[in-house]
């Protein structure tokens, strides 16, 4: 199965200059846990998650209204393409321990978002099917891989 068959095509985004409060509002109103950060050309330049917002507020001792997205976003952009196989996207998720991947075109412009939830829901739909393109076992292996603790970053929380 191809990424284009499962990806969410309607994706809310924000810019580096937006406040984290706006990113949180987008997540709340759209029931999602991340927002791709794009530039003026819709090129993905980062990702911000609900956890990023919480940790930025906590570690900086400031409210999300006072912090710009650029201060909290992940600048390492991991992505996949619409024509990629779901198994390849899952491989990236496992290796990089991420639950969501922006889907980009050949010019790194955002065209969708693929989440582990999207893959899990498809595996559930296919559970009774004879021809399984996505399996619950693969979803379980991906969830297990992304759930392993990461190495500590050596950052101490504020007193």
mmCIF file of the C-alpha atoms, coordinates in Angstrom:
data_MODEL
# 
_entry.id   MODEL 
# 
loop_
_atom_site.group_PDB 
_atom_site.id 
_atom_site.type_symbol 
_atom_site.label_atom_id 
_atom_site.label_alt_id 
_atom_site.label_comp_id 
_atom_site.label_asym_id 
_atom_site.label_entity_id 
_atom_site.label_seq_id 
_atom_site.pdbx_PDB_ins_code 
_atom_site.Cartn_x 
_atom_site.Cartn_y 
_atom_site.Cartn_z 
_atom_site.occupancy 
_atom_site.B_iso_or_equiv 
_atom_site.pdbx_formal_charge 
_atom_site.auth_seq_id 
_atom_site.auth_comp_id 
_atom_site.auth_asym_id 
_atom_site.auth_atom_id 
_atom_site.pdbx_PDB_model_num 
ATOM 1   C CA . UNK A 1 1   ? 0.000   0.000   0.000  1.00 0.00 ? 1   UNK A CA 1 
ATOM 2   C CA . UNK A 1 2   ? 1.246   3.476   -0.850 1.00 0.00 ? 2   UNK A CA 1 
ATOM 3   C CA . UNK A 1 3   ? 1.559   6.401   1.551  1.00 0.00 ? 3   UNK A CA 1 
ATOM 4   C CA . UNK A 1 4   ? -0.809  8.408   -0.693 1.00 0.00 ? 4   UNK A CA 1 
ATOM 5   C CA . UNK A 1 5   ? -3.590  5.937   0.113  1.00 0.00 ? 5   UNK A CA 1 
ATOM 6   C CA . UNK A 1 6   ? -3.430  6.536   3.877  1.00 0.00 ? 6   UNK A CA 1 
ATOM 7   C CA . UNK A 1 7   ? -2.019  10.014  4.388  1.00 0.00 ? 7   UNK A CA 1 
ATOM 8   C CA . UNK A 1 8   ? -4.140  12.861  5.641  1.00 0.00 ? 8   UNK A CA 1 
ATOM 9   C CA . UNK A 1 9   ? -4.386  15.361  2.809  1.00 0.00 ? 9   UNK A CA 1 
ATOM 10  C CA . UNK A 1 10  ? -5.869  18.238  4.831  1.00 0.00 ? 10  UNK A CA 1 
ATOM 11  C CA . UNK A 1 11  ? -3.055  19.287  7.146  1.00 0.00 ? 11  UNK A CA 1 
ATOM 12  C CA . UNK A 1 12  ? -3.011  22.372  9.317  1.00 0.00 ? 12  UNK A CA 1 
ATOM 13  C CA . UNK A 1 13  ? 0.355   24.141  9.491  1.00 0.00 ? 13  UNK A CA 1 
ATOM 14  C CA . UNK A 1 14  ? 2.068   27.034  11.198 1.00 0.00 ? 14  UNK A CA 1 
ATOM 15  C CA . UNK A 1 15  ? 5.144   29.168  10.578 1.00 0.00 ? 15  UNK A CA 1 
ATOM 16  C CA . UNK A 1 16  ? 8.301   29.628  12.627 1.00 0.00 ? 16  UNK A CA 1 
ATOM 17  C CA . UNK A 1 17  ? 7.083   33.077  13.640 1.00 0.00 ? 17  UNK A CA 1 
ATOM 18  C CA . UNK A 1 18  ? 3.782   31.922  15.110 1.00 0.00 ? 18  UNK A CA 1 
ATOM 19  C CA . UNK A 1 19  ? 3.415   31.591  18.860 1.00 0.00 ? 19  UNK A CA 1 
ATOM 20  C CA . UNK A 1 20  ? 3.228   28.199  20.509 1.00 0.00 ? 20  UNK A CA 1 
ATOM 21  C CA . UNK A 1 21  ? -0.245  29.106  21.760 1.00 0.00 ? 21  UNK A CA 1 
ATOM 22  C CA . UNK A 1 22  ? -1.451  29.164  18.141 1.00 0.00 ? 22  UNK A CA 1 
ATOM 23  C CA . UNK A 1 23  ? 0.184   25.788  17.458 1.00 0.00 ? 23  UNK A CA 1 
ATOM 24  C CA . UNK A 1 24  ? -1.566  24.400  20.556 1.00 0.00 ? 24  UNK A CA 1 
ATOM 25  C CA . UNK A 1 25  ? -4.873  25.852  19.385 1.00 0.00 ? 25  UNK A CA 1 
ATOM 26  C CA . UNK A 1 26  ? -4.450  24.221  15.972 1.00 0.00 ? 26  UNK A CA 1 
ATOM 27  C CA . UNK A 1 27  ? -3.767  20.873  17.659 1.00 0.00 ? 27  UNK A CA 1 
ATOM 28  C CA . UNK A 1 28  ? -6.774  21.215  19.974 1.00 0.00 ? 28  UNK A CA 1 
ATOM 29  C CA . UNK A 1 29  ? -9.213  22.274  17.256 1.00 0.00 ? 29  UNK A CA 1 
ATOM 30  C CA . UNK A 1 30  ? -8.043  19.604  14.810 1.00 0.00 ? 30  UNK A CA 1 
ATOM 31  C CA . UNK A 1 31  ? -7.513  16.731  17.277 1.00 0.00 ? 31  UNK A CA 1 
ATOM 32  C CA . UNK A 1 32  ? -3.892  16.215  16.337 1.00 0.00 ? 32  UNK A CA 1 
ATOM 33  C CA . UNK A 1 33  ? -0.612  15.988  18.247 1.00 0.00 ? 33  UNK A CA 1 
ATOM 34  C CA . UNK A 1 34  ? 1.677   17.819  15.863 1.00 0.00 ? 34  UNK A CA 1 
ATOM 35  C CA . UNK A 1 35  ? 1.774   20.643  13.382 1.00 0.00 ? 35  UNK A CA 1 
ATOM 36  C CA . UNK A 1 36  ? 4.194   20.815  10.464 1.00 0.00 ? 36  UNK A CA 1 
ATOM 37  C CA . UNK A 1 37  ? 6.084   24.106  10.329 1.00 0.00 ? 37  UNK A CA 1 
ATOM 38  C CA . UNK A 1 38  ? 6.297   25.482  6.798  1.00 0.00 ? 38  UNK A CA 1 
ATOM 39  C CA . UNK A 1 39  ? 7.860   28.484  5.103  1.00 0.00 ? 39  UNK A CA 1 
ATOM 40  C CA . UNK A 1 40  ? 6.223   30.838  2.591  1.00 0.00 ? 40  UNK A CA 1 
ATOM 41  C CA . UNK A 1 41  ? 6.599   28.250  -0.204 1.00 0.00 ? 41  UNK A CA 1 
ATOM 42  C CA . UNK A 1 42  ? 4.929   25.503  1.904  1.00 0.00 ? 42  UNK A CA 1 
ATOM 43  C CA . UNK A 1 43  ? 8.302   23.768  2.343  1.00 0.00 ? 43  UNK A CA 1 
ATOM 44  C CA . UNK A 1 44  ? 8.475   21.817  5.593  1.00 0.00 ? 44  UNK A CA 1 
ATOM 45  C CA . UNK A 1 45  ? 11.146  23.373  7.832  1.00 0.00 ? 45  UNK A CA 1 
ATOM 46  C CA . UNK A 1 46  ? 10.257  21.625  11.095 1.00 0.00 ? 46  UNK A CA 1 
ATOM 47  C CA . UNK A 1 47  ? 7.654   19.940  13.245 1.00 0.00 ? 47  UNK A CA 1 
ATOM 48  C CA . UNK A 1 48  ? 6.166   20.998  16.561 1.00 0.00 ? 48  UNK A CA 1 
ATOM 49  C CA . UNK A 1 49  ? 4.381   18.530  18.845 1.00 0.00 ? 49  UNK A CA 1 
ATOM 50  C CA . UNK A 1 50  ? 2.222   18.944  21.889 1.00 0.00 ? 50  UNK A CA 1 
ATOM 51  C CA . UNK A 1 51  ? 5.142   17.645  23.939 1.00 0.00 ? 51  UNK A CA 1 
ATOM 52  C CA . UNK A 1 52  ? 7.463   20.255  22.393 1.00 0.00 ? 52  UNK A CA 1 
ATOM 53  C CA . UNK A 1 53  ? 5.066   22.979  23.527 1.00 0.00 ? 53  UNK A CA 1 
ATOM 54  C CA . UNK A 1 54  ? 4.860   21.662  27.088 1.00 0.00 ? 54  UNK A CA 1 
ATOM 55  C CA . UNK A 1 55  ? 8.596   21.163  27.435 1.00 0.00 ? 55  UNK A CA 1 
ATOM 56  C CA . UNK A 1 56  ? 9.432   24.596  25.957 1.00 0.00 ? 56  UNK A CA 1 
ATOM 57  C CA . UNK A 1 57  ? 7.085   26.300  28.407 1.00 0.00 ? 57  UNK A CA 1 
ATOM 58  C CA . UNK A 1 58  ? 8.427   24.295  31.332 1.00 0.00 ? 58  UNK A CA 1 
ATOM 59  C CA . UNK A 1 59  ? 12.129  24.570  30.521 1.00 0.00 ? 59  UNK A CA 1 
ATOM 60  C CA . UNK A 1 60  ? 11.929  28.295  29.693 1.00 0.00 ? 60  UNK A CA 1 
ATOM 61  C CA . UNK A 1 61  ? 9.599   29.246  32.530 1.00 0.00 ? 61  UNK A CA 1 
ATOM 62  C CA . UNK A 1 62  ? 7.394   31.110  30.050 1.00 0.00 ? 62  UNK A CA 1 
ATOM 63  C CA . UNK A 1 63  ? 3.879   30.634  28.741 1.00 0.00 ? 63  UNK A CA 1 
ATOM 64  C CA . UNK A 1 64  ? 3.203   29.382  25.206 1.00 0.00 ? 64  UNK A CA 1 
ATOM 65  C CA . UNK A 1 65  ? 1.920   32.876  24.348 1.00 0.00 ? 65  UNK A CA 1 
ATOM 66  C CA . UNK A 1 66  ? 5.443   34.204  24.936 1.00 0.00 ? 66  UNK A CA 1 
ATOM 67  C CA . UNK A 1 67  ? 7.351   31.585  22.915 1.00 0.00 ? 67  UNK A CA 1 
ATOM 68  C CA . UNK A 1 68  ? 7.679   31.403  19.138 1.00 0.00 ? 68  UNK A CA 1 
ATOM 69  C CA . UNK A 1 69  ? 7.369   28.098  17.315 1.00 0.00 ? 69  UNK A CA 1 
ATOM 70  C CA . UNK A 1 70  ? 11.004  28.419  16.157 1.00 0.00 ? 70  UNK A CA 1 
ATOM 71  C CA . UNK A 1 71  ? 12.152  28.048  19.791 1.00 0.00 ? 71  UNK A CA 1 
ATOM 72  C CA . UNK A 1 72  ? 10.449  24.692  20.298 1.00 0.00 ? 72  UNK A CA 1 
ATOM 73  C CA . UNK A 1 73  ? 10.175  22.995  16.914 1.00 0.00 ? 73  UNK A CA 1 
ATOM 74  C CA . UNK A 1 74  ? 12.248  20.086  15.779 1.00 0.00 ? 74  UNK A CA 1 
ATOM 75  C CA . UNK A 1 75  ? 14.352  21.278  12.860 1.00 0.00 ? 75  UNK A CA 1 
ATOM 76  C CA . UNK A 1 76  ? 15.289  17.783  11.763 1.00 0.00 ? 76  UNK A CA 1 
ATOM 77  C CA . UNK A 1 77  ? 12.701  17.155  9.073  1.00 0.00 ? 77  UNK A CA 1 
ATOM 78  C CA . UNK A 1 78  ? 11.984  13.494  8.485  1.00 0.00 ? 78  UNK A CA 1 
ATOM 79  C CA . UNK A 1 79  ? 9.517   12.882  5.711  1.00 0.00 ? 79  UNK A CA 1 
ATOM 80  C CA . UNK A 1 80  ? 8.237   10.443  3.159  1.00 0.00 ? 80  UNK A CA 1 
ATOM 81  C CA . UNK A 1 81  ? 6.755   10.785  -0.323 1.00 0.00 ? 81  UNK A CA 1 
ATOM 82  C CA . UNK A 1 82  ? 3.230   9.928   -1.511 1.00 0.00 ? 82  UNK A CA 1 
ATOM 83  C CA . UNK A 1 83  ? 4.648   7.209   -3.777 1.00 0.00 ? 83  UNK A CA 1 
ATOM 84  C CA . UNK A 1 84  ? 6.552   5.483   -0.938 1.00 0.00 ? 84  UNK A CA 1 
ATOM 85  C CA . UNK A 1 85  ? 5.346   2.175   0.442  1.00 0.00 ? 85  UNK A CA 1 
ATOM 86  C CA . UNK A 1 86  ? 3.770   2.221   3.899  1.00 0.00 ? 86  UNK A CA 1 
ATOM 87  C CA . UNK A 1 87  ? 6.382   -0.329  5.014  1.00 0.00 ? 87  UNK A CA 1 
ATOM 88  C CA . UNK A 1 88  ? 9.136   2.146   4.112  1.00 0.00 ? 88  UNK A CA 1 
ATOM 89  C CA . UNK A 1 89  ? 7.426   4.926   6.077  1.00 0.00 ? 89  UNK A CA 1 
ATOM 90  C CA . UNK A 1 90  ? 7.089   2.573   9.052  1.00 0.00 ? 90  UNK A CA 1 
ATOM 91  C CA . UNK A 1 91  ? 10.792  1.798   8.765  1.00 0.00 ? 91  UNK A CA 1 
ATOM 92  C CA . UNK A 1 92  ? 11.588  5.515   9.107  1.00 0.00 ? 92  UNK A CA 1 
ATOM 93  C CA . UNK A 1 93  ? 9.224   5.775   12.083 1.00 0.00 ? 93  UNK A CA 1 
ATOM 94  C CA . UNK A 1 94  ? 10.898  2.837   13.794 1.00 0.00 ? 94  UNK A CA 1 
ATOM 95  C CA . UNK A 1 95  ? 14.463  3.969   13.139 1.00 0.00 ? 95  UNK A CA 1 
ATOM 96  C CA . UNK A 1 96  ? 13.860  7.605   14.099 1.00 0.00 ? 96  UNK A CA 1 
ATOM 97  C CA . UNK A 1 97  ? 11.307  6.914   16.854 1.00 0.00 ? 97  UNK A CA 1 
ATOM 98  C CA . UNK A 1 98  ? 8.605   9.197   15.468 1.00 0.00 ? 98  UNK A CA 1 
ATOM 99  C CA . UNK A 1 99  ? 4.867   8.649   15.236 1.00 0.00 ? 99  UNK A CA 1 
ATOM 100 C CA . UNK A 1 100 ? 4.185   11.074  12.397 1.00 0.00 ? 100 UNK A CA 1 
ATOM 101 C CA . UNK A 1 101 ? 5.804   11.932  9.082  1.00 0.00 ? 101 UNK A CA 1 
ATOM 102 C CA . UNK A 1 102 ? 5.093   14.884  6.847  1.00 0.00 ? 102 UNK A CA 1 
ATOM 103 C CA . UNK A 1 103 ? 4.512   13.752  3.278  1.00 0.00 ? 103 UNK A CA 1 
ATOM 104 C CA . UNK A 1 104 ? 6.332   15.964  0.802  1.00 0.00 ? 104 UNK A CA 1 
ATOM 105 C CA . UNK A 1 105 ? 6.677   16.304  -2.943 1.00 0.00 ? 105 UNK A CA 1 
ATOM 106 C CA . UNK A 1 106 ? 9.967   16.429  -4.855 1.00 0.00 ? 106 UNK A CA 1 
ATOM 107 C CA . UNK A 1 107 ? 10.477  20.060  -3.791 1.00 0.00 ? 107 UNK A CA 1 
ATOM 108 C CA . UNK A 1 108 ? 9.965   19.337  -0.057 1.00 0.00 ? 108 UNK A CA 1 
ATOM 109 C CA . UNK A 1 109 ? 6.529   21.005  -0.130 1.00 0.00 ? 109 UNK A CA 1 
ATOM 110 C CA . UNK A 1 110 ? 3.920   19.569  2.210  1.00 0.00 ? 110 UNK A CA 1 
ATOM 111 C CA . UNK A 1 111 ? 1.244   17.451  0.528  1.00 0.00 ? 111 UNK A CA 1 
ATOM 112 C CA . UNK A 1 112 ? 0.032   15.407  3.505  1.00 0.00 ? 112 UNK A CA 1 
ATOM 113 C CA . UNK A 1 113 ? 0.773   13.835  6.860  1.00 0.00 ? 113 UNK A CA 1 
ATOM 114 C CA . UNK A 1 114 ? 1.067   10.149  7.735  1.00 0.00 ? 114 UNK A CA 1 
ATOM 115 C CA . UNK A 1 115 ? 0.692   9.035   11.323 1.00 0.00 ? 115 UNK A CA 1 
ATOM 116 C CA . UNK A 1 116 ? 1.065   5.717   13.067 1.00 0.00 ? 116 UNK A CA 1 
ATOM 117 C CA . UNK A 1 117 ? -2.632  6.130   13.924 1.00 0.00 ? 117 UNK A CA 1 
ATOM 118 C CA . UNK A 1 118 ? -3.500  6.206   10.210 1.00 0.00 ? 118 UNK A CA 1 
ATOM 119 C CA . UNK A 1 119 ? -1.577  2.979   9.697  1.00 0.00 ? 119 UNK A CA 1 
ATOM 120 C CA . UNK A 1 120 ? -3.144  1.313   12.754 1.00 0.00 ? 120 UNK A CA 1 
ATOM 121 C CA . UNK A 1 121 ? -6.659  2.228   11.630 1.00 0.00 ? 121 UNK A CA 1 
ATOM 122 C CA . UNK A 1 122 ? -5.995  0.708   8.195  1.00 0.00 ? 122 UNK A CA 1 
ATOM 123 C CA . UNK A 1 123 ? -4.636  -2.475  9.787  1.00 0.00 ? 123 UNK A CA 1 
ATOM 124 C CA . UNK A 1 124 ? -7.806  -2.718  11.880 1.00 0.00 ? 124 UNK A CA 1 
ATOM 125 C CA . UNK A 1 125 ? -9.981  -2.257  8.752  1.00 0.00 ? 125 UNK A CA 1 
ATOM 126 C CA . UNK A 1 126 ? -8.011  -4.994  6.986  1.00 0.00 ? 126 UNK A CA 1 
ATOM 127 C CA . UNK A 1 127 ? -8.004  -7.398  9.935  1.00 0.00 ? 127 UNK A CA 1 
ATOM 128 C CA . UNK A 1 128 ? -10.717 -9.604  8.454  1.00 0.00 ? 128 UNK A CA 1 
ATOM 129 C CA . UNK A 1 129 ? -9.495  -9.243  4.877  1.00 0.00 ? 129 UNK A CA 1 
ATOM 130 C CA . UNK A 1 130 ? -7.725  -12.092 3.124  1.00 0.00 ? 130 UNK A CA 1 
ATOM 131 C CA . UNK A 1 131 ? -5.375  -9.688  1.370  1.00 0.00 ? 131 UNK A CA 1 
ATOM 132 C CA . UNK A 1 132 ? -3.648  -7.661  4.060  1.00 0.00 ? 132 UNK A CA 1 
ATOM 133 C CA . UNK A 1 133 ? -1.570  -4.708  2.898  1.00 0.00 ? 133 UNK A CA 1 
ATOM 134 C CA . UNK A 1 134 ? -1.044  -3.451  6.453  1.00 0.00 ? 134 UNK A CA 1 
ATOM 135 C CA . UNK A 1 135 ? -0.972  -5.795  9.455  1.00 0.00 ? 135 UNK A CA 1 
ATOM 136 C CA . UNK A 1 136 ? -1.588  -5.254  13.141 1.00 0.00 ? 136 UNK A CA 1 
ATOM 137 C CA . UNK A 1 137 ? 1.672   -7.097  13.811 1.00 0.00 ? 137 UNK A CA 1 
ATOM 138 C CA . UNK A 1 138 ? 3.645   -4.516  11.808 1.00 0.00 ? 138 UNK A CA 1 
ATOM 139 C CA . UNK A 1 139 ? 1.834   -1.685  13.600 1.00 0.00 ? 139 UNK A CA 1 
ATOM 140 C CA . UNK A 1 140 ? 2.697   -3.297  16.935 1.00 0.00 ? 140 UNK A CA 1 
ATOM 141 C CA . UNK A 1 141 ? 6.363   -3.570  15.988 1.00 0.00 ? 141 UNK A CA 1 
ATOM 142 C CA . UNK A 1 142 ? 6.424   0.080   14.909 1.00 0.00 ? 142 UNK A CA 1 
ATOM 143 C CA . UNK A 1 143 ? 4.708   1.231   18.104 1.00 0.00 ? 143 UNK A CA 1 
ATOM 144 C CA . UNK A 1 144 ? 7.171   -0.772  20.164 1.00 0.00 ? 144 UNK A CA 1 
ATOM 145 C CA . UNK A 1 145 ? 10.146  0.732   18.315 1.00 0.00 ? 145 UNK A CA 1 
ATOM 146 C CA . UNK A 1 146 ? 8.990   4.337   18.673 1.00 0.00 ? 146 UNK A CA 1 
ATOM 147 C CA . UNK A 1 147 ? 8.167   3.796   22.349 1.00 0.00 ? 147 UNK A CA 1 
ATOM 148 C CA . UNK A 1 148 ? 11.670  2.820   23.472 1.00 0.00 ? 148 UNK A CA 1 
ATOM 149 C CA . UNK A 1 149 ? 13.241  5.442   25.742 1.00 0.00 ? 149 UNK A CA 1 
ATOM 150 C CA . UNK A 1 150 ? 15.613  7.758   23.946 1.00 0.00 ? 150 UNK A CA 1 
ATOM 151 C CA . UNK A 1 151 ? 18.996  8.612   25.323 1.00 0.00 ? 151 UNK A CA 1 
ATOM 152 C CA . UNK A 1 152 ? 18.950  11.582  27.661 1.00 0.00 ? 152 UNK A CA 1 
ATOM 153 C CA . UNK A 1 153 ? 19.883  14.922  26.159 1.00 0.00 ? 153 UNK A CA 1 
ATOM 154 C CA . UNK A 1 154 ? 21.812  15.985  29.246 1.00 0.00 ? 154 UNK A CA 1 
ATOM 155 C CA . UNK A 1 155 ? 19.477  18.909  29.886 1.00 0.00 ? 155 UNK A CA 1 
ATOM 156 C CA . UNK A 1 156 ? 18.484  19.491  33.470 1.00 0.00 ? 156 UNK A CA 1 
ATOM 157 C CA . UNK A 1 157 ? 15.058  20.867  34.286 1.00 0.00 ? 157 UNK A CA 1 
ATOM 158 C CA . UNK A 1 158 ? 14.879  24.302  35.892 1.00 0.00 ? 158 UNK A CA 1 
ATOM 159 C CA . UNK A 1 159 ? 14.962  24.444  39.712 1.00 0.00 ? 159 UNK A CA 1 
# 
